[in-house]
Amino acid sequence: MNETLPRMGLGGMPLSIQGRPPEDVGRRVLHAAIDAGLTFVDTADVYCLDDDDIGHNERLIASVLRERDDRDRILVATKGGLRRPKGAWTNDGSPKHIREACERSLRALGVDQIWLYQFHAPDPQVPFEKSVETFAELQRAGKCKYAGLSNVSVEQIDAASRIGKVESVQNRLNPYFRESLGVAAECGRRGIAFLAYSPVGGGRLAKKLPQFELLQRIAGAHDCSAHAAVLAWVRAKGPTVIPIPGARTVEHATDSAKSIGVELSKDEIEQNDATEFSRA
């Protein structure tokens, strides 16, 4: 699977949750991101307002792809294993829910097979292996081409790998939150794609990035934004790391795409590694 993935993707979540832009703006953002080279889009059934809105982001993406002549080259990954009761985020890793969620996602995306289907997060109430086995069953049934994990540890990757091939792992990774650096490195050693979500920190923390002197200096040296410099740092954290920044505007989407051409020097990477990015 890794051979087909680009160096950067787009996270669809901001286009469908609380504070989302109008649908016509969301569609323009998706078109602009794809036009700029972000041909891998990550979504989930729960990227929506609540349980009555399940599949909003998947339907939005599907509507955009129907308008594109190059739709066959766009890779779409989605996830199952959460619910949104009254807007909350809750786990449901039960086999019954995962099977039902998969069928809903197939309909929302308008496809016969999901390209990459990911277990959104381990459910403390359901044995991890039981949830993973359901994804393996769906893959064997042809409902998805590849299967992946999200929000997991190396130990959970080991457990899942005893059941089926883990093609991808999606965890949070940015300068503020580095708890998954070891997972990213291990994925690189195993040839597993590591999808870095929230790679610029999200919301308030993303807006803080231009305030850091180090990022200002690196951005100036590479003629890019501080955000693009951070995306380049995240990408440098392993040979299989693929940042999937979100965007609510065309400008943010195209800026993220520009970072594909930014390669930090060894010294710049080490300076980022040594810097504490305060969340205050």
N, C-alpha and C positions, 0 to 999 in steps of 0.2 A: 504493500500500500504506500509506503514512504516515497517510492519513486514518483508517484503521481501527485504528491502534495506540493503546493507552492511554498515559498519561504514565509509567507504571511497569510493570515486569513482574516475574516471579519466575523465578529461576534454579534449575533442578531438581537440579543436581549434588550438593549436600550430602546429599540424601535417598538417594543410591545408592552413593557411594564409601566408602572406608575410614572407619570411625567413624559410619556412617549409623545413624539411629534404627531401631527395629523398624518393620516395614512398616505396622502399624496406626497408628503415630504419623505416619509419612510421609503416609499417606492423610489423616489429620486436618489436617496442615499444609497440604496442597494444598487441601482443602475450605475451610479458614479463610482462606487467601490469596485464593481466588476470591470467597468471600463478602465479603471486605473490599475487593474492587474490582480485584484483580490478575488480570485476565482474559487476560493474555498470559503464556504459560509457555514458557520456553526449555529444551530438553533436548538430548541427543546419544546416539547408540548406545553410546558409550564411557563414559557415566556409569554405572559398574558397578564391580565388584571386579576382574575380569580377563576374558580372552577367553571363558571359560566362562559368564560372567554378562552377556554383551553384550545390550543392550536393556532392562536392569533398570528404568531410570528411565522409558523410553518405556512399558513395560508398566504401571508404577505409575500414571503419568498417565492412561493409557487406562482403567485400572480405575476411577479416580475419575470420569472423565468419563462413563462408562457409568451411573453412579449419579445423574447430574445432569440435571434437566429443561432446564437452560439450556446444555447442552453445545455447542449450535451457535454460541453467542456467544464461546466460549473459543478463542483463537488459540494454536496450538501450533507452535513452530519446532523443528526438530532439525538435526543436523549429521552429516556423514560425512567420512572422510579420516584417521582415526586408528585404531590398534589398541591392545589392552591385554594383550600377552603377559606372563603371570605377574604381572600387576598393573602393569607398566611402561606408560608412555605413548609410543607410537612412531608415526611418520608412515607413511601409505600413501595417496598421492594418485594411485595408478594407476587408469586408467579401469575396469579389471576390478573392483578392490576397491570403488570408488565405486558402480558399478552394483549389485554384490551387497549393499553396505551399504544402499543405497536400498530394495531389495526387502525386506530384513530389517526396516528401520524402518517401512515400510508395514504389514507384518504385525504388528509390535510395537504400533504405534499403533492398529491396527485401522481403517485408512482406505484409501480408494482413491487419495487424492492428499494429499501433504504440503503444508501451507499455505506454509511457508517452509523451504527446504532450503539449508543453509549448508556451504560448504567449510571444514572445521574449522581447517586450518592448511596453509600451503604446505609441500610435500614437497621437500627439497633434491635428492632423487634422481629427481624427475619434473618435466619442464618445466611451469611454472605454467600456461601457456596450455592445455596438454593436459588438465590436471585440470579447469580451468574449462570447457573445451569439453564435457566429460562432463556437468557440471551443466546446461549449456545444452541438451544433447541430452535429458537427463531432463525438463527443463522442456517442451521441444517435444513430448515423448512424453506429456505430461500427468501425469507422476509427481509433479511438484510445481507449485504455482501460481506461487510466486516463488522466486528464487535469490539467495543472499547469500554473503558472505565473512566470514572471521574471522581475526584475528591477521595483518593485512596493513598495508602502507604505502600512501601515496597513489599511488606509482608502480605498485603492484600493482592498485590500483583502476582506474587508467588502462588497464592491460593487459587486465584482465577486461572493462572497459566496451567495448572494441573487439570483444569476442566476443558479449556479451549485456548486458541491462540488470541492473545491480547494484542490488538493492532495499535491501540492508542490509549494514552492516559491524559486526562484533562484536569489539571490542578491550577490553583492560583499561584502566580509568580510575578512579582514586581519589586522595585527597590525597597518598598516599605515592608513587604511581607515576603520573606525568603525561606519559609519553612519547607518548601518543596524543592529546594536546590538539589538535595540528595536524590530525590525521586527523579528529577530531570536528568541528572548525571547517570543514574542507573538505567533509565530508559534509553539513553544514548548508547550505553554499553550493550544493551539487548536489542537495539534496532527498533525500539518501539517509539512511535511518534508521540512527542510530548506537546500537548496543546496548552499553551499558557494563557489562562483567562485572567481578566482584569490586569493586563500587563503594564498599564500606566497608573494603576491604583484605584481608578474609578472615582467618579464624583468629585468631592472636595479635594481629595489627595491628588488627583490628576491635575487639577487647577493649580496646585502648589508647585508643581515641578519646575516651571520657569524661574521660580525664586531661588533655586539652588545655584550657587556660583559655578560649581563644577559643570553642571549641565549647560549653563549659559556658554561656558568656554568651549565645551565639546560641540555644542550646536553651532557655534560660530565657526569652528574649524571645519565643520562638514557642511556648512550652508544648509542647515536643516533646523527644525523646531526642537525644543527640549524633549517633547513627546517622542519624536522620531528617534532621537538619540537614545532614549530609554528603551524603545522597542528594539533597537540594534543591540543594546546591552542584554536584554532578555534573550534575544536570539543567540547571543554568544555563549549562553549558559549550557549549551550542549549541542551535539551534532544533529539531533532530531527535534530540537525545540522550534515550535511554530507559534508565535504570538497570535492571538485572535482578539485584537482590540475591538471594542464596540464603537459606535458613532451614532449621534443623533442629527448630525448635519453633514452636508456634502463636503464642506471644508475639512472636517475632522477625518472623514473617510479617505479623502485624497491625500491628506497629510500623512496618515498612517501608511498608505501605499508607497509614498516617497521614501519611507525608511528602508524599504527593501534594498535600495541602492546604497545605504549607509553601512560602512564596515568600520568598526572601531579598532583602534590600535591596541596592542597588548597592554600598553601603559594606560590607555583610557579605560579599558576594562578593569584593570587592577585598581585604578583610582575609584571607580564606581563601587567595586567590591569593598573597598576600605572605608567608604563614606557611610555615615549613619544618616539616613533620610528620616528626619523627625516627623511623626504624624501629628504633632501638636498643632 
